[in-house]
Amino acid sequence: MGIGLTISPAVREQSWQVSYRFDHWTGILIWTALSYITHRHIERHLPDADPYLLPVAAILSGWGMISIWRLTSTFGLRQAIWIAVGFGALLAGLRHNKIPEFLRKYKYIWLTSGLALTALTFALGSNPIGSGPRLWLGCCGIYLQPSEPLKLLLVVYLSSYFASRMPISGRFFSLLVPTLLLTGVALLILLIQRDLGTASIFIILYTIMVYLASTKRRVLILSTVLLSGLGLAGYFFVDIIQYRLTSWFNPWQDPAGRSYQVIQSLLAVANGGIFGRGIGLGSPTLVPVAHSDFIFSAIAEETGLIGSLMLLALIGIFVTRCFITALRADGYFQRLLTAGLGTYVGVQSIVIIGGNLRLLPLTGVTLPFVSYGGSSLLTSFLALMLLLQISNNTEGDPAPLAKAAPYLMIPTILGAGLLALALANGWWGIIRSTDLLSRYDNPRRSIADLYVPRGSLFDRRNQPIAYTEGVSGSYKRVYTYPELSSIIGYTHNVYGQSGLEAELDPYLRGLTGYPASQIWLQHLLYGSPPPGLDVRLSLDISLQQQADKLLANTKGSVVLLNAKTGEVLVMASHPTFDANRLDEIGEELLSAVGAPLLNRATQGQYSAGTSLSPFLLAELFDTGQELPTFPRKLFFEHNEQLFRCTLRADVAPAWENALPAGCPQPLLTLAEILSKEEIIKLTQKLGMQVNNQDLERMALGQSINLTPLTMALAASAISNEGVIPSAQLTLAVDIPNQGWVILPPQEQPQIAFSASGANKAAQFLQVAEKPYWESMGRLEQIENQLAWYLGGTLPGWQGTPFAIVVLAETDDPSIAQEVGQGVLEAAIQP
């Protein structure tokens, strides 16, 4: 691990010309030397001590130190110093084998002193970071959290108290009164401090110690019910409990607020996968307090499921050896103490790791031997000292044991808890990893973009639209035509991803397109995917510029399609923004008037208004019917609302003039001939949404909603002999050793009309002396004014068949017509 951390900068940047990390070797040398010295001391002076306890504790502490050093060198050095203090205390304690008896003899003094120190934080408490709960006593830069050793002193007190009354029989409750009093005082202090994590550990420790001493299973049941009841009551009456339980029940509800820590922890686990990113190659610093409360998620991200299982296995071995030592102990006190210490390590580990994995509510306690913190680490080493001394004195006959069941059940329960943690780790790290890592609030993707070049986006003529520039560690995304930002989107470390950048992310990030073995090997060696692949789009920048110029400051959208293939040649959405300036304008965009982040072409839902003429006409011709007698009037009045022609008021009273102009009464006449059922079927074929099946409302488009892209696909059927193509915005991807590989359409073309019906409709709507047809429509509401322009090439057109739709959020329909005709004529006559 030390070597991995040293070379991690070279691996991350895939270059040997980097600054390597060597400072952590100081900690490794301290840890190695003290581990070896302690091992030799135990071999000489405690030859019968359990052979697994020290190696497991040493590995856990060393692993934690490296993980902390990887996060921050300052805390890593401090942890190395505390490891030295811990080993020093361990060696000093091992020279005096009467310490367990000394603690037993003065149990009341020790526990009272611990309570007094903890209570002293009310008056003299501080916090090392300068803010937050004042749970520490500090002086001269050294801090002690009294609640940490208080756990150890509580186990010592309960072990001594119950051992002196073994075997327990009769008057069981009266025996608990002194322990309930002292434990209650401790809980009261912790609850006032709002240290709910430590309070929950105390309750669980007390329950298990009582069960081990009494062998009464109902103690576990009653305590479980009591703890659940307290949690339920706290949810309704205590804000911090409600806060944490809400974050546990549904963290997705507020991922950037109260649930931020949990969400980022799960993202770290998901990012680790099976093998992990590699030491120094993940992004565990994104998880708040990763060096302490969330050390497990930091380890899981860089060592993966395999590393997590190894860590859980080490904890399981430690707990198991504690209970084996308990069963072999030659005294009641020694038995209860070793079992209690094993329970302390096991329970606290399960509680904090469970919070990291959302298996349990977040508590904020430390992971024994692993997390940063002098108080926690020193307490863990003192517990190890007691365990080693007791395990060295198990040569005699074990103390009488009326029932062995409690000493088998508790490690079984703890083992089941560790197994549940392993399954939860696999759930988030493997099964749910893809979903989690694709979340918009996962900044790891943007961080990876700093080190791995992202693929470029090109238009159909290979003109760059978006590309990556810079060197490894400082790559930057550049957008050459910012007017396309609403469509192309962005990839950003704060605002996530949107648009095509999000949709094509697997290709652009190198997660798709390479052989699976190459992607796996790249992840294994470098903790990152291969370089991203270039993608060619169907857009034509020259036509796109024409559309943006014509649409100018008008709110709306333009979509130009190849009516036969469905290729999107133009997709404009106004207002737009500049994705190159997200750092400057990102916050403003979130609440900007006009919603510039919205891609109106694909995301905007608009009423069809009086724009359905081409489709009603083609459907009428499909049925073999002819146009009826022209209605007496052009406008339509309903519920005191007047519906007018779209383009002008002086339309000549004839079908060939009224239908292209979007006059409402002729539309309604066609609808009445076709019937309501046929119109509903028509809208379904065209992909339109109907929210009210009233004939008049459907005919006038009042109850029909759709996007401009959907309207453009429908218009394509008029210019493509009745066939609706599949929209295609992505043409090809440049795959290594294969070149540009054509991407097939995602859907199959759909037949909407017969060729004769569509052709006849197009010819009927032809613009005089022009090779294209057009039709207009509008929606007139006080709060919503918009105009539609639909057009396309005529049947028999020898060039590329086109279909265009313009949606203008304005009360002036002529703007939509000018934009539509301008873009269509530019496409027809390049």
N, C-alpha and C positions, 0 to 999 in steps of 0.2 A: 504493500500500500504506500509505503514511503517513496519507493521508486516511481510508482505511478503518479503520485502527487508532484514529484520533482519534474517529470517530463510532460506533465499535463499541458503546459502552455504550448509545447511543440506539437503535441497531438491535436490540440484544439485548432491551432492555426495551420497545421499540416506543413510546418516549416521548422528547420533546425535553427534558424536565425531569430531566436527569441530569448527572453530573460527567464531562466529556469528558477524553480523554487527550491531553496536549500534550507531555509530557516527552520523547518519542522524537524530536521534531523537532530537538532538540539533536544527536543522533546523525546524523540525516539531513543536517543542515547541514554537520557535520564530514565526513561521507562524500562529499557532493556537492562541497564545496570541494576536498578533497584529490584526488578523482577527476579533477576538471577541471584542477587544477594539474599533476597527473601527466601527463594527456593532452597538455597544452600543452608540457610539458617534452619528452615523447617526440617530438612533432611537430617541435620545433626541433632537438633534439640526437640523436635516433635516428630519422630519417625513414624508414629502411628496415626498422624493426622490424615484426614481425608485427602487423597491424592488429586482430587478433581477440583476442589474449591479454589485453591490459589490459581491454577492455570486459567480456569474460566473467568475469575475476577480480573486477572491480569489482561487477558485478551479483551474483555469488555472495556476496561479502562483505557487500554491502548487504542482500541478501535474508536472509542469516543474522542480521545485526544486528537487523533489524526483527522477525524471528521470535523471537529471544532477548528483545528488549525487550517483546514481547507476553507472554512467559512471566513475566519478572521484570524490573522496571525497574533493579534494582541490577546484575544481570549485563548488562543491555543497555547501561548506561552504561560498564561496564568493557570491554565488547566494542568500543564506540565508541572508547574510549581506545586499545585495542590495535590497532584499525584505523588510528588516527592514527599509532601507533608503526610499524605495518607499512608504511604509505605513506611515512612519514619514512625508514625504512630503505631502501625501494625508491628514493626520490628520491636519497638519499645514494649508494647503490650505482650508480645509473645515471650519476652524474658521473664514475665511475672505470671505464672500459671494460676495464681489465686484470684485473678481479677473477677471471674464470674462469681465467686463466693463473696468477694468484697462488695460487688454491686448488689448481691442478694441481701447481704447483712444490712446495708444502709438504703434499702429500696425507697423508703419514704422520703429520705433526705434528697436522694437523686431526683425522684419524680417532682418533689416540691420545688427543688432548684430549677428544674426544667420549666415548670409552670411559671415560676417567678420571672425567669428570663423572657419567656414568651409574653407574659403580661407587661414586662418592662417596655416592649415595643410601643405600647399605647402612649408612653411619655417620651421615649427616646428613639422611637423607630425611625428608620430612614429607608431609602431605596437607592441602590447603587447607580441606577440610571437617572436619578434626580426627580422622577415623577412616578405616579402609580402607587400601589399599596405600600405602606411603610411597615414591612414585615421583617426588616433586618435591623440588627444592632451593629453599628460600624464606628471605626476610629482609624485614622491614619491610612485610609484606603483599603482597610481589611474589614470585611463584612461577615457576620454570622446570622443565619436564619434559624432562630431557636426552635422553630417547629420541626426542623429536620431531626436533630438529636432527640427531641421530645418523643418521636415515634419509637426510637430505640429504648428510651427510658420507660415508656409505657409497656412495651413488651417485657422488659426486665421486671417491672413492678408486678404485672399480672402473673408472670411465670412464678415469681417468688411467693406471691400471695396464695395462689392456688396450690402450689407445691406443698406449702406448709399445712394444707388442709386435705391432702390426699390420703386415702380415697374419699371423694365427696359423696356423702349420702345424707338424705334428710335435710331439712331446713336449708334447701338450696338457695331460695331467694334471699334469705337473711344473710347468707354468705356473700351475695353479690352487692349488698348495700354499700360497703366501703369502696368497692371498685367502681360502682356506678357513680358515686359521689365524685371521686377524683377524675374519672374519665369524663364525667359531665362538666366539671370545671374546665378541663382542657378543651372540650368541644365548645363551651360557651365563649372562651377566649378566641378560638378560631373563627367562630361564627361572627363575633363582633368585628374581628379583623377582615371578615368576608373572604377568608381563606377556605373556600368550600371544598377545594380539592383535597387538602390535608384533612379537613373534617371528615370527608367521606372515607378516607383511608383509615382514620381512627375508628370510625364506626365498624368498618369491616374487620379490622384487626381485633377489636374488642369482641365482636361476635364470634370469630373463629377461636380466639383464645378461650372463651367461655365454653364453646362446644368441645374443644380438645380436653378441657379439664373435666367437664361434666358428662361427656358422651351423649348428651341429650339432643337428639336431632331437631326437636321442636324449637330449640334456640335459633337454629338457622332459619327455620320457617318464619318464626315470629319476627326476627330481625329483618328478613327480606320484606315482609309485609309492612313493618314499621318504616323502613327506609323508603319503600315505594310511596307510602302515605305521606312522609315528609317531603318527598320530591314533588308529589301532586299538590300539596298545600303550598310549597314554595313557589310552584309555577304560577299560582294565582295571587300570592301575597308578597313575594320577594322578587324585585326587579332583576337582579343578576341571575337568579335561577331561571326565571322566565326567559331571559336573554339567551342563556346557554341551551336550554331545552328547545327553544324555537329554532336556534341555529342547528341543533341536532336533528330535529324532526324534518325540517325543510331548509337546508342550507342554500338551495338554488333560488330561494325567494329574494335573498339580498346578498348576492355573491360579492358585491363590492363594499358592503358595509359590515354588519355584524357577523356574517359568515365568511368573511374574506380569508381568515386564517385556515379554516377547515377546507374551503375550496382549493386554496393554493397547496395545502398539504396533499389533498387527493390528486391534484395535477402533478405534483412531484412524484407520487407513487406511480401514477399512470405513465409518466415520462421514463421511469426506471425500467418498466417492462420486465422481462425475464432476466436479462443479463446486466442491466444497468447501463447508464451512460459512460461509466468509468470514473475513477477517482479524479476529481478536479475538473470534470467535463460536463457535469450537470449544471443546473441553475437553482440549487437549494437556497441561495440567499434571497430568492423571491418569497420564501415562506417566512413570515414574521417570527422572530425568536427561534430561528432554526437551530441555534446552538444549544438551546435548553429544552423548552416544551416540545419542540418539533424536531428533535434530533433524529428520531426514527425515520421520519419522512425524508430527511436529508440523506440518511444512509440508504434508504430504499431507492431514491432517485439515482444514486451513483453506483450501487451494487446490485440493484434489481431484486427480483423475487428470490433469487438464489442467496444473495446476501442477507435479505430479510429473514429467510428461513434459517440461515445459519445463526443469526442473532437470536431468534426465538428459541432455537435448539439449545444454545448456550444458557439462556435463562432457564429453560426447562431442566437442563442438567444440574444447574446450581440448586434449583428448588428441590429436585428429586434427591440430591445428595444431602440436603438439609434434613429431609424427613427420614432418610435412611439412618443418618446420624442420630436423629431423635429416637428411633426405635431401638438403637443400640445403647443409648445413654444409660448410665448406671444410677441415675437419680431423677426424681420427678422434676426438679427445677431445671436440670440440664435438658431433659426431654422437651419440656414446654418451651424453654428458651430457644432451642434450635428450631423447633417447629414454628415458633412465632417469628423468628428471624427469616426463615424460608418463606413464610406467608407474607411478611413485609415486602421482601424483594419481588415475590411473584405477583401479589396484588397490585403493588404500585406500578410494576411493569405493564400489567394488563390494562390498568386504568389509563395510563398516559398513552400507550400505543393504541388502545381502543379509541381514544379521543382523536389521535392522528388519522385513524382509518374510518372515522365516523361509525364505529361499532358501538361506542359509548359517548355520552356527552363529554365535551372538552372540560378538563379539570385544572390543568396548569401545574401539575406536579412534575417532578423530574424522573428520568429513567435511571435507576440505580447503576452506579459505576460508569455510566455512559454520558449523561447530560453534563453540561457546563454548570459549575457551582461548587464552591469549596465546602459549604455546609453539607450538601448532599453527598459529595464524594468522600469526605471525612467520615460521615456517618456510615456509609457503605463499608469503608475499610475497618471501622471499629466493629461493625457487625461481623465482618469476615474474621477478625481477630478472635472474637468470642466463639465462632463456629470452629475455627481451627483448634483452639484450646480444648473445647469440649470433645471434638472428634478424636483428639489424641488420647483421651482417657475413657476409652470404651472397651478396654480389654476385659474388665470384670463382667459379671453377669448383669444383663439389663435389668432395670428396675421393673417391678411387677406391673403388668398392663392388663387391666380387667377387660378392656375392649380395644382391639387394634383397628376397628372400623374407622374411627375419626382420622387416624393417622394414614389411612389408605384413601379415605374419601376426599380429604382436603387437597392432597397433591393431584388426585384424579380430576377434581373440579378445576384446579389451576391449570392442569395439563389440557383440559377441554377448552379453557379460556385461551390458552396459547394456540391451540389448533384453530379455534374460531378466528383468531388474529391472522393466522396463516391463510385461511380461506378468504378472509376479507381482503388481505393483501393481493391475493390472486385475482379476486373479483375486480378490484380497482386497477391493478397493474396489468391485467391481461384482457379480461372479458370487456371491461368498460373503458379501456385505455383509449381506443380510437375515438369514442364519443367525447371523452373528457379533453383530449388533446386538440380536438377540433373546435373547442369552445372559443368564443370571441374574446373571453377574458383570460386566455392562456398566453402570457407574454413570452413564453419559451420559444415559440415559433419565430417571433421577431428577433430575439436574441440570437437564435441559430442563423438567421439571415445575415448577421454581422460577420459570420465566419465562413459560411458556405454561399457561394454566388447563386442567386436566384435566377431562374430562366427568364429570358426576354420575351416580350410580346411584340409581334410584327403585324402589319396590315397585310392585305392580300398581295401587295407588290413588294413585300419584304422591307417596308419602311418601319423603323423602330417606333414603337408606341411607349414601351416601358422597358428599362434595362437597369442593370446593376453596375455601379462603378466603385472604384476604390480598391483597397487591399484587405486581406483577411484580418478580421478584427474591427474593421471600420467600413464594411460594404454599405452602400447607400443606394436606395431606389430612386430612379430618375424617370419622370414622366415627360415625354417630349411634346405631347399635345394635351395640355391640361384641360382643355374644353371637354375631353372625354372622361374626366374623372368620375362623373356620376355613373358611367357605364363600366369603365375599367376598374374603378374602386381604388383601394389602397391596401397596403400592408404596413402596419405601424405598431411600435412597441407599446403604445398607450391605448390607441383606439382600435386595435385588433385588425380585422380584415373585412373587406366588403367587395361587392361586384365580382368581376372576373378574376381578380386577384384571389378571392376566396374560393370561387368555383373551380378554378384551375390549379389550386394550390398543390394538389398531389403531383402534377407534372412539374410545375414551376419550382417545387421544393425537392424534386428528385425522389419522391416516394413512390412514383408510378412511372413505368416506362423502362426501367432497368430490370435485368434478371433479379429474381428474388434473392438469389445467393449473393449477388453483388451488393444489394442493399443491406442484407444481413451482415456481411463481412465489413462493410463500411461502418455500420453501427457498432459492431463489436470492436473494431480497431480505433475508431475516432469518436464514437458516441454521437455521430451526426450522419445524415443521409448524403449521398453523392451530390455533385453539383446539379442544380436544377436544369430542366430541359426547356428549350425554346419552343414557343407555340405560335403558329400562324393563325391569325383571325381572318374572317371574311370581310371585315370592314375595308372600305376604300377611303383613304385619308383625303384625297382630293375632293371626293363627293361629300365627305363628312364636313370638310371646311366650308363648302358651299352651303350646306344645310345650317351649320352654326351661324354663318354670316347672315343668312336670310332670317333665321328665327330670332337672332339678336337678343334683345331684352324682353321678348315676349315669353311668358310662362307657357311651357308646353313641351311637345315631343314630336320628333320626326322619325319615321321608320321607312326605309327603302329596302325592298327585298328583290332578289332574283325570283320571279314568280314561279319558275319551274323547279329550281333546286332548294328554295327556301333560304339561301345564303343571305345574311344580313349585310347589306352594303353600307347602310347609314343607320345609326341609332343615336339620335341627339336627345338630350334632356336639359331643359332650361328652367330655372337658373342652375348653374353648375358651380364648381369650386376648383381650386388648384390643389391637387394632392401633394404637390411638392412643398406646400406651406402648412401642412397639418400641425406642425409644432407651434406655429404662430396663431393659426385661426381655428384649431380643432375645437376648443371650448365654445367659440362663437357659433360654429356650424351646428352644434347640437340643438341650439334653440333659434337658429336663424330663420327669419321670415322667408317664406317661399320654399322651405325644405330642400336646399340644394343637394343634400346627401341622397335624396330620393331619386331613383332611376324611374322617371315617369313612364318610360316605354314599357317596362316589364312589371313595375310595382304599383303604378298608379291605376286605380280603379275608377273608370269614368262612365257616366251614363251615355248610352248610344245616341240619344236625342233623335233627330229626324234624319239620321244618316243611313237608314237601312234600305234605301231605294234600290241599289244594285242587287241586293240579295232577294228582296221581295219580287223584283222583276225577273230574275233568273229562275226563281221558284215557280212563278206564274207560267213562264215559258216552258218549264219542265213538265208542268201538268197538261200542256197542250192547249191552254186557254189563250185567248187574245185579250188585249186591253179593252176594258169596258168603255162605256160612254164617259167622257171627261166630266168630272163633277162641276157643279155650278160655281163653286168658290175654291180659292186656294188656301185660305187660312182656316183655322179650326178653333172654336171657342168651347172651353170646358171649365165648369166651376168658376166662372168669371175670369178665367185666364185665357188670353189670346195667344195662339200659336201661329207664328208667321213663317213665311218662306225664309230660308237661310240667307240667300245671297242678295235679293233685292225685292222690292215690293211690286215692281211693274213687270212681273213675269207674264209672258203671253200665255193665255189659257190653252195650253196644249201639253200632252203627256211628255213629249220630247224636251219641253222647256221646264215643266214643273218638277219632274222627278230629279234631274240633276241639281236643281235649285233647292231641293230639300223642302218642298212645300208640304205642309202637314195633311191637308184634306185629301189630296191624291194618294198619299201614303196610306191613309186610313181606308180609302176605297179599295186599294189592292189587298190590304189585310183582311177586309171583310169578305172578299172573294175567296181568299185562300183558307179562311177559317182559323180559329184559335188553335186547334190541335196541330195543324200543319205549321203554324208559326212557332209553336213550342218545339216541334221536331227540328225545324230549321235552326233555331238558336242553339239547340244541342249539337247539331252537326258542325256549326261554326264555332263552338267552344265558348259561347256567351252564357252569362249567368242571368237567370230570370228570377226576380224576387216578388213579382206580382203577375198573375196570369190574366189580368183584365186585358181584353183585346185592344182597347183604345190606348192603354198605357204601353203595351208592347209595341204597337204599331208606331207610336211616337217615341219609342226608345226610353220612356220614362222609368220603366221597370227592368231595363236590361243594362247590365254593367259588364265592362270588359276593359282590358288594357289596350293601348295603342298597338302593341305587337300582335295581340289576338286579332284586332281589326285588320291589320296589314296581312295576316295570313288568310283571313277571310276574303280580302280584296284580291289576293293572289289567285283565288279560284276563278274569278271573273276573267283574268288574263291568262289562265293556264288550263283552259278547257274544262273548268269545273272541279279541278283537283287542288286540294289544300296541301301544300308541301310541308315538310317538317322543318321548323326554324333551325338554322345552323349558323352559329356565330364562331365556332372553332373549326378550322379546316384541317390542320395537320400539326404534328409534333415532331421535332427533330430528335430522333433516337440514335444514340451512338452506334456506329457500325451498320446502321440501316438507312440513315438519311431521313428525309421528310416522309413520314408515314401518314397517309390520309386517314382521318377519323370519320367513321360512318355516321350518318344522322342518327339521333337518339330515338326517333319515332318513324313510323311508316306514313307515307302520304295518305290522305283521306279523300274520298270522292264526296263532294258536296252537291254538285249539279251535273247534269249531263253536259257533254261538250257543246251540243247545239243550244241548250238553254243559256249557258254561260256566254257563248260567243254572241248570241242574239242580244243578250243584255249589254255586253260591252259595246256592240255596234250601235245600240239604241242610245247609249250615253256618250257617244263620241263627240269630242270637241271639234267644232267646225275647222276643217283644213289642218287638223293635227292628228298625229298617229297614236293618239291615246284617248282614253275615256276619263271622265271625272264626275264626281258627285259630291254634294255638300250636305251638311247636317249641322244642327245647332241644338243647344239646350239653353232655355231662357228661364232662369229662376233668380229671385232677388239675391240669394246668397251664392249662386253658382252660375256663371256665364261661360260657355265654352262653344267652340266651333270645330267641326270635323271637315277634313278634306280627304277624299278617297280618289285614287286614280291608278291608271295602269295602261300598259301597251295593249294594242288591239290584236285580235286574232290575225294570224298571217304575218305578223311583224317578223322580219328576217333577222333581227339582232337579238340580243338578250332580252327576254321578257321581264318587265318590271312591274312592281306594284308598290304604291306609296300611300302612306297615311300620315296626315298632319293633325295633331290635336293642339289647339291653341286656347289657352284659358283667357279668353277675351270676349268682349261683346261686339267685336268687329270681325266678321267672318272673312272679309276680304284678305286679311293678313294670312289666314290659313291657306287661302287659294293662291296667293302670291308665293308663299313658301313652297307649296306643293308643286305648282307649275314650274317654278325655278329649278328645284332639285330634279324633277322628272325630266325636264328638257336638257339639263346638264348631263344626265345619265344617258339619254337617248342620243345626244350629239356631243360626245366627249371631245 
